[in-house]
Structure formats: C-alpha cells, structure tokens
Amino acid sequence: MKLGIAAAAAVFFVAASATAAEVGGFGWEAQQAGALDSRVESFSDSELKGLVGFGFGAAPQYIGSADYEPVFLPLIDIEWRGTYFLSTQRGLGVNFIRRRALRAGPRLTLDPGRASSDNSFLTGLSDIDPSIEAGVFLELFSGAWRFKLDLRKGLQATGHNGLIGTVDLALGGRLDDRTNLVLGGALHWTSDTYANTVFGVPAAQATGSRPTFKGTGGVQDVGAYANLIYNVNQRVFLTGLLRVTALVGSAADSPLSQSDQQYFGGALIAYHF
C-alpha cells in the first residue's frame, strides 16, 4: 500500500509540473474550487472514493498580468478510508482530524512557478521554478457556512521559497433540486521572501518600463467568487466558477502588475465514484 501511494504521488507531481505553464497565475486550488465545493459523501461502500473530471477556463498569464490565456483543468480528487487524499486541487495529504464539521492536517502542494516566456513583459527576468510546498490546512463547516485556513512553505531554493497563508469564507445554498450556489471571499498573505521573488525586480534585470522594485510581505490580494453546481444525476455534475481578485499592498505597487484586477472564469464536468 505504501508503494502504491508513493507511485501515485510521483505521477501527480510529474503531471502537475508538466502542465504548470498552462495553469496561469492562480493555480489549480482556486481554479478547481467549484468542483470540490460539490464534493459530497459518496454512496459507495468502497474504501477508495473520489471524483474525476476536466474543464477549461481563462486566467491571467501570470499574477498581475493584463493578458489572459486559455487553461486546461484536469481534475482528480481521491480519498482512501476518508483519511489520505491525492488531488490536483488539494495536493497530497492526510485528514489528521476528520470529523463531520472539521477537517485538518498536513499536505504537500505544488506551486507552478513562472517562466519569463509566459509574457513578453517578463522577458529578461529570472524564471521562478515550480516549488513543492509543505503546509497545514483546516476546514470548518457550520450549517451552510464553510471556513478554510491554510499555511504553506515553498521548499525549493529556486522556487518561491516563501510562506503563503490563505483565509477563505463561503456560504452555500440550494437553488433547486439539482442546483447549488456557493458565494465566498478569500485573501492571501505572503512573506517578504515570497513577495520579493514574485513581485520584485532586481537592479540587474530592470528596464525603463520595469524599474527596480523590492517586494515586501503582507496581504497580497483580496477576492470574491461564485460557484454554480448543477447535478446532472447522482454521479455526474457540472460546475462553473467566476472569481475576481484585487491585488493590494506590495503586489499592487510592483511594476510587474500591469493590472491590479485579476479575473478567472471556468467550467468543469466531473464524475463521483
């Protein structure tokens, strides 16, 4: 069993690295949130439960970009015995605390990084390599309300190698027998190391339109989103996600931020098993 989990984890991280350039600025965690908002307790008695699917969307070419690109969204979310999970959205982790209204534990995720070839405005900047992140998460449910909190640390010296914290609050409700709507808001906090890696411009790489800049930590962005979920039948569902994010603080002040308003829209189809 341990060998199987290790092999699955390797496949996940290799696949994520191979498609990192397609992910855009927000990453799969935000882009696939609508699909996992629809996750329900499976009616199967199997120890292995989850969902698979795919979708498409449009995202900024990098955080702060004014240019958008299409993104492909492969979706895999698998849990074994309700404890161990492997997911393109949640990463690889353990529900160390697993109760009806509370889940928490450690996990590994992947930040896709950024290549100077992602956008002409980045030409001349050093690439930010993909980085495995180690972190902890907490999800608290109370009626129709959901609260999420997580903290992650980049482990690659050539990646962002900084800290990222997320706070997310959402309210879900049923529109009819088949349709649910989730409305929420989120903010991200980052360390000085992360902010300077992603938004800083070293003197040696500055240009007339891209002056030297040192990024500082703090709240990076605040945003709001809406997830619409339509259940085709007991196993198949469609979900659409719209998200608007405003860069603030050092992220907004950076010369790399061509637009402080960032948008994402996408749709997925998935199958529960």
C-alpha positions as CSV (number, residue, x, y, z in Angstrom):
1,M,0.0,0.0,0.0
2,K,2.8,2.4,0.8
3,L,4.4,1.7,-2.5
4,G,1.1,2.4,-4.3
5,I,0.7,5.7,-2.5
6,A,4.3,6.7,-3.4
7,A,3.8,5.8,-7.0
8,A,0.5,7.8,-7.2
9,A,2.2,10.8,-5.6
10,A,5.0,10.7,-8.1
11,V,2.6,10.6,-11.0
12,F,0.6,13.5,-9.6
13,F,3.7,15.8,-9.2
14,V,5.2,14.9,-12.5
15,A,1.8,15.6,-14.3
16,A,1.4,18.9,-12.4
17,S,4.9,20.0,-13.3
18,A,4.4,19.2,-16.9
19,T,1.3,21.3,-17.1
20,A,2.5,24.1,-14.8
21,A,2.8,26.6,-17.7
22,E,-0.8,26.2,-18.5
23,V,-2.1,26.9,-15.0
24,G,-1.8,30.7,-15.1
25,G,-1.5,32.9,-12.0
26,F,-4.0,31.5,-9.6
27,G,-3.2,27.8,-9.6
28,W,-5.4,24.7,-9.5
29,E,-6.5,25.3,-6.0
30,A,-8.5,28.4,-7.0
31,Q,-9.4,27.2,-10.5
32,Q,-10.9,23.9,-9.4
33,A,-12.6,25.2,-6.2
34,G,-16.1,24.9,-7.8
35,A,-15.6,21.2,-8.4
36,L,-14.7,20.4,-4.8
37,D,-17.4,22.6,-3.4
38,S,-19.7,20.0,-4.8
39,R,-17.9,17.1,-3.1
40,V,-20.4,15.0,-1.2
41,E,-20.2,11.8,0.9
42,S,-20.1,9.0,-1.6
43,F,-22.9,6.4,-1.7
44,S,-20.3,3.8,-2.4
45,D,-19.1,1.4,0.3
46,S,-15.6,1.3,-1.2
47,E,-12.6,2.5,0.9
48,L,-11.5,4.4,-2.2
49,K,-13.7,7.3,-3.1
50,G,-13.4,10.5,-5.1
51,L,-14.2,12.2,-8.3
52,V,-12.5,12.7,-11.7
53,G,-13.2,15.2,-14.5
54,F,-11.9,18.0,-16.6
55,G,-12.7,21.5,-17.7
56,F,-11.5,24.7,-19.4
57,G,-11.1,28.3,-18.3
58,A,-9.4,31.6,-18.9
59,A,-6.8,33.0,-16.5
60,P,-4.1,35.7,-16.3
61,Q,-0.8,34.7,-17.9
62,Y,0.9,35.4,-14.6
63,I,-0.1,37.1,-11.3
64,G,-0.6,40.8,-12.2
65,S,-0.8,40.2,-16.0
66,A,-3.3,42.2,-18.1
67,D,-3.2,39.4,-20.7
68,Y,-5.2,36.2,-20.5
69,E,-4.9,32.7,-21.8
70,P,-7.0,29.5,-22.0
71,V,-6.2,26.9,-19.4
72,F,-7.0,23.2,-19.3
73,L,-8.2,21.9,-15.9
74,P,-7.7,18.1,-15.3
75,L,-9.4,17.1,-12.1
76,I,-8.6,14.2,-9.8
77,D,-9.6,14.0,-6.2
78,I,-9.2,10.7,-4.4
79,E,-9.6,9.7,-0.7
80,W,-8.7,6.4,0.8
81,R,-10.6,5.5,4.0
82,G,-11.6,9.2,4.3
83,T,-8.1,9.9,5.6
84,Y,-5.5,10.0,2.9
85,F,-6.0,12.2,-0.2
86,L,-4.4,12.8,-3.6
87,S,-5.8,15.7,-5.6
88,T,-4.9,18.1,-8.4
89,Q,-6.7,20.7,-6.2
90,R,-5.7,19.8,-2.7
91,G,-2.4,18.1,-3.2
92,L,-1.2,15.1,-1.3
93,G,-2.1,15.0,2.4
94,V,-3.8,13.5,5.4
95,N,-7.1,14.4,7.2
96,F,-5.4,14.1,10.6
97,I,-8.5,15.5,12.2
98,R,-11.6,14.0,10.5
99,R,-15.0,15.0,11.9
100,R,-18.3,15.9,10.3
101,A,-17.8,19.6,10.8
102,L,-14.0,19.8,10.9
103,R,-11.0,18.6,8.8
104,A,-7.4,19.5,9.4
105,G,-3.9,18.1,8.7
106,P,-0.7,18.3,6.8
107,R,-0.3,18.3,3.0
108,L,2.1,18.8,0.1
109,T,1.1,21.1,-2.8
110,L,2.8,22.3,-5.9
111,D,3.3,26.0,-6.9
112,P,3.7,26.1,-10.8
113,G,6.3,28.9,-10.7
114,R,6.7,31.4,-13.5
115,A,8.7,31.4,-16.7
116,S,10.0,34.6,-18.4
117,S,8.5,33.3,-21.6
118,D,5.0,33.4,-20.1
119,N,4.6,37.0,-21.2
120,S,6.7,39.5,-23.2
121,F,6.7,41.9,-20.2
122,L,8.7,39.3,-18.2
123,T,11.5,39.0,-20.8
124,G,14.9,39.3,-19.0
125,L,13.6,38.2,-15.6
126,S,14.8,35.0,-14.0
127,D,12.4,32.1,-14.1
128,I,10.7,31.0,-10.9
129,D,10.9,27.2,-10.8
130,P,8.0,25.1,-9.7
131,S,8.1,24.5,-6.0
132,I,6.8,21.8,-3.7
133,E,5.1,23.3,-0.7
134,A,4.7,21.8,2.7
135,G,1.8,23.1,4.8
136,V,-1.2,22.6,7.1
137,F,-4.9,23.1,6.4
138,L,-8.1,23.5,8.3
139,E,-11.7,23.3,7.0
140,L,-14.6,24.1,9.4
141,F,-18.3,23.6,8.4
142,S,-21.2,25.1,10.2
143,G,-24.6,24.8,8.5
144,A,-24.3,26.5,5.1
145,W,-21.1,28.2,6.1
146,R,-17.5,27.0,5.3
147,F,-14.3,28.4,6.7
148,K,-10.9,27.4,5.3
149,L,-7.4,28.3,6.5
150,D,-4.1,27.1,5.3
151,L,-0.4,27.9,5.5
152,R,2.2,26.7,3.0
153,K,6.0,27.0,2.8
154,G,8.0,26.6,-0.5
155,L,10.8,24.1,-0.3
156,Q,12.8,24.9,-3.4
157,A,15.5,27.5,-3.3
158,T,15.0,28.2,-7.0
159,G,11.2,28.4,-6.4
160,H,9.4,31.0,-4.4
161,N,10.8,29.5,-1.1
162,G,8.4,31.7,0.9
163,L,5.3,31.5,3.1
164,I,1.7,31.8,1.8
165,G,-1.4,32.0,4.0
166,T,-5.0,31.8,2.9
167,V,-8.2,32.7,4.6
168,D,-11.5,31.7,2.8
169,L,-15.1,32.1,4.0
170,A,-18.1,30.9,1.9
171,L,-21.8,30.4,2.1
172,G,-23.6,27.7,0.1
173,G,-27.3,27.2,-0.6
174,R,-29.6,25.1,-2.8
175,L,-31.4,27.0,-5.7
176,D,-33.5,23.9,-6.6
177,D,-33.4,20.1,-6.5
178,R,-30.4,20.0,-8.8
179,T,-28.6,23.3,-8.5
180,N,-26.4,24.7,-5.7
181,L,-24.8,28.1,-5.4
182,V,-21.7,28.9,-3.3
183,L,-20.6,32.6,-2.7
184,G,-17.4,33.4,-1.0
185,G,-14.4,35.6,-0.4
186,A,-10.7,35.0,0.2
187,L,-7.4,36.7,1.0
188,H,-3.8,35.7,0.7
189,W,-1.0,36.8,2.9
190,T,2.7,36.3,1.9
191,S,6.1,36.6,3.5
192,D,8.8,39.0,2.3
193,T,10.6,36.2,0.6
194,Y,7.6,35.2,-1.5
195,A,6.6,38.8,-2.3
196,N,10.1,39.7,-3.4
197,T,10.5,36.6,-5.5
198,V,7.2,37.0,-7.3
199,F,6.8,40.8,-7.5
200,G,10.4,42.1,-7.1
201,V,12.6,43.4,-9.9
202,P,16.4,43.1,-9.3
203,A,18.5,46.0,-10.4
204,A,20.4,43.8,-12.9
205,Q,17.1,42.9,-14.6
206,A,15.4,46.4,-14.5
207,T,14.4,48.3,-17.7
208,G,12.9,51.7,-18.4
209,S,9.4,50.3,-18.1
210,R,10.3,47.9,-15.4
211,P,12.2,49.7,-12.6
212,T,13.9,48.1,-9.7
213,F,11.5,47.0,-7.0
214,K,11.7,45.1,-3.7
215,G,8.6,43.2,-2.8
216,T,7.5,43.2,0.9
217,G,5.2,40.8,2.7
218,G,1.7,41.3,3.9
219,V,-1.8,40.9,2.4
220,Q,-1.2,40.2,-1.3
221,D,-4.8,40.1,-2.5
222,V,-8.5,40.0,-1.6
223,G,-11.2,38.5,-3.8
224,A,-14.7,37.2,-4.2
225,Y,-16.1,34.2,-6.1
226,A,-19.3,32.4,-7.1
227,N,-19.6,28.7,-7.8
228,L,-22.6,27.3,-9.6
229,I,-23.1,23.5,-9.4
230,Y,-25.6,21.6,-11.4
231,N,-26.1,17.9,-10.7
232,V,-26.9,16.0,-13.9
233,N,-27.6,12.9,-12.0
234,Q,-26.4,11.1,-8.8
235,R,-22.9,10.8,-10.1
236,V,-22.3,13.4,-12.8
237,F,-22.2,17.2,-12.2
238,L,-21.3,20.4,-14.0
239,T,-19.7,23.4,-12.2
240,G,-18.9,26.9,-13.2
241,L,-16.7,29.4,-11.4
242,L,-16.2,33.1,-11.6
243,R,-13.6,34.8,-9.5
244,V,-12.4,38.4,-9.2
245,T,-9.3,39.3,-7.2
246,A,-7.8,42.7,-6.4
247,L,-4.0,42.9,-5.8
248,V,-3.1,45.1,-2.8
249,G,0.0,46.3,-1.0
250,S,3.3,45.4,-2.5
251,A,1.7,43.2,-5.1
252,A,-0.3,46.1,-6.5
253,D,2.7,48.5,-6.3
254,S,5.0,46.2,-8.2
255,P,5.9,47.3,-11.8
256,L,5.2,43.7,-12.8
257,S,1.5,44.2,-12.0
258,Q,0.1,45.5,-15.2
259,S,-3.4,45.1,-13.8
260,D,-4.4,45.1,-10.2
261,Q,-7.8,43.4,-11.1
262,Q,-7.4,39.8,-11.9
263,Y,-10.3,37.6,-13.2
264,F,-10.8,33.9,-13.7
265,G,-13.7,32.1,-15.3
266,G,-14.0,28.4,-16.0
267,A,-16.3,25.3,-16.1
268,L,-15.8,21.6,-15.4
269,I,-17.6,18.3,-15.7
270,A,-16.9,15.6,-13.1
271,Y,-17.9,12.1,-12.1
272,H,-18.3,10.9,-8.5
273,F,-17.3,7.3,-7.6
